[in-house]
Amino acid sequence: MKIILYIMQSLLCYFIVVTIHELGHIIVGILSGFRFELFVLGPFGLKRDDNGKIIFYLEKNKAMWGGCTATVPVNDNKDNFKKFAKVLIGGPLSSLVFGITMLCLFVFKPYFFVLMLGVVAISISVATLIPVRAGCFYTDGGRWLRIKRNGYDAKVEIAIFNFIQSYYINKNYSKLTITDTQLLIQDKDFRNQYMGHYFAYCYYNDNNDKNNSDIKLKAMKELENNVPKNFVKLYSADK
């Protein structure tokens, strides 16, 4: 019975801590003038549909089950990318603040669950601040550091951000800057190469250029074995 209780507490702790982390991203995004678009935790999610209504849905891509959110720009503003950097760091900082608060509370209310919340929250904060690529994506801290270094990696992050921004503002990929996709395609990381071809495919597809969209689709197929399956599913031409 104690084992079952411990497992239930652990699961509840994880869901609470990750929710706090992702809410940190969302709150900073909304305060920055971005629009809520997505929240995923486990197989459960909230997203904005084509009519602008927020709906509940079941997320099938397991790559997103660890926690994923999105707030997006509503207009093309030169400061949007700087705001995005703040959104990235909002999650780890909210986890850190929550964790420290729980540990302080534990001093006065020495409940094991409170201690667990504090330890897990701080652990997640530290883990997401470490600048590494975890599976399909870089950690929040990894992306933030790539941006702040203002080098080649920052240009890659800016390109990806601009592609996504263009989609949400224009409701399709037809107006993204196609030359920027070459920056990703020429990257040494296969995942960035795949994304470059994917966004180029979307651009040509939304501009009804079947010849070039087929070329990009073929390039994506050739790279599939070099990138995680969940990554391929996330950036799929079949969506």
NORMO-V279187 format. One record per pair of residues at least 6 apart in sequence whose C-alpha atoms are under 7 Angstrom apart, sorted by sequence separation. I is the first residue (numbers start at 1). J is the second residue. D is the distance in Angstrom with one decimal. If there is no record, write none. Layout:
I/J/D
I/J/D
//
This chain:
30/36/6.9
39/45/5.4
40/46/6.5
48/54/4.3
49/55/6.8
132/138/5.7
133/139/6.0
147/153/7.0
167/173/5.0
187/193/6.0
204/210/7.0
39/46/5.1
47/54/5.3
48/55/6.2
73/80/6.9
132/139/6.0
146/153/5.4
147/154/4.4
166/173/6.5
185/192/6.6
186/193/6.5
38/46/5.7
39/47/6.4
46/54/6.5
47/55/5.5
106/114/5.9
131/139/6.2
146/154/5.2
184/192/5.2
185/193/4.0
204/212/6.2
205/213/5.5
224/232/6.6
38/47/4.4
46/55/5.5
47/56/6.6
106/115/5.9
130/139/7.0
166/175/6.8
184/193/5.2
204/213/5.1
26/36/6.9
37/47/5.5
38/48/6.7
46/56/4.6
129/139/6.7
131/141/5.2
132/142/5.5
147/157/6.7
166/176/5.7
37/48/5.2
45/56/5.8
46/57/6.1
128/139/5.1
129/140/6.1
130/141/5.7
131/142/3.5
184/195/6.9
185/196/4.9
45/57/5.3
102/114/5.9
103/115/6.0
128/140/5.5
129/141/3.9
130/142/6.4
184/196/4.8
185/197/6.4
201/213/4.7
44/57/6.3
45/58/5.9
102/115/6.7
128/141/5.8
129/142/6.7
163/176/5.9
44/58/4.9
45/59/6.2
131/145/6.9
182/196/6.6
43/58/5.5
44/59/5.9
102/117/6.5
103/118/5.1
181/196/4.8
201/216/5.2
43/59/4.9
102/118/4.7
200/216/6.7
201/217/6.3
43/60/6.6
99/117/6.6
100/118/6.3
181/199/6.8
99/118/3.9
181/200/6.2
197/216/5.4
99/119/6.4
159/180/6.1
43/65/5.8
99/121/4.7
178/200/6.3
197/219/6.7
198/220/6.8
42/65/3.9
98/121/6.7
99/122/5.1
197/220/6.2
40/64/6.8
41/65/5.3
42/66/6.0
40/65/6.6
41/66/6.2
42/67/6.8
96/121/6.4
41/67/4.6
95/121/5.2
96/122/5.1
194/220/5.8
40/67/5.5
41/68/6.7
95/122/6.2
156/183/6.7
176/203/6.8
40/68/5.0
156/184/6.5
39/68/5.8
40/69/6.2
95/124/7.0
96/125/5.5
173/202/5.9
174/203/5.0
194/223/6.4
39/69/4.3
95/125/5.3
173/203/5.0
38/69/5.0
39/70/6.6
38/70/4.8
93/125/6.8
174/206/5.1
37/70/5.3
38/71/6.9
92/125/4.4
173/206/6.1
174/207/5.5
36/70/6.4
37/71/5.2
172/206/6.8
36/71/4.4
37/72/6.6
35/71/5.1
36/72/6.6
92/128/6.3
190/226/6.3
191/227/5.8
34/71/5.6
35/72/5.1
92/129/6.5
190/227/6.4
198/235/6.8
34/72/5.0
35/73/6.2
34/73/4.6
35/74/6.5
34/74/6.2
29/71/5.6
26/69/6.9
22/67/6.9
26/71/6.2
22/68/6.9
22/69/6.2
18/67/6.5
32/83/6.2
89/140/6.3
88/140/5.4
89/141/6.7
89/144/6.8
88/144/6.3
29/87/5.4
28/87/5.4
85/144/5.8
25/87/5.1
28/90/6.1
25/88/6.4
25/90/4.9
24/90/5.0
25/91/4.8
24/91/4.4
22/91/5.7
21/91/4.6
24/94/5.3
21/92/6.4
21/94/5.8
20/94/6.8
21/95/5.1
20/95/6.4
73/165/6.3
136/228/6.6
72/165/6.8
75/169/6.2
74/169/6.0
136/231/5.9
17/117/6.8
13/117/5.8
17/121/5.6
63/230/5.6
62/230/7.0
61/230/6.6
//
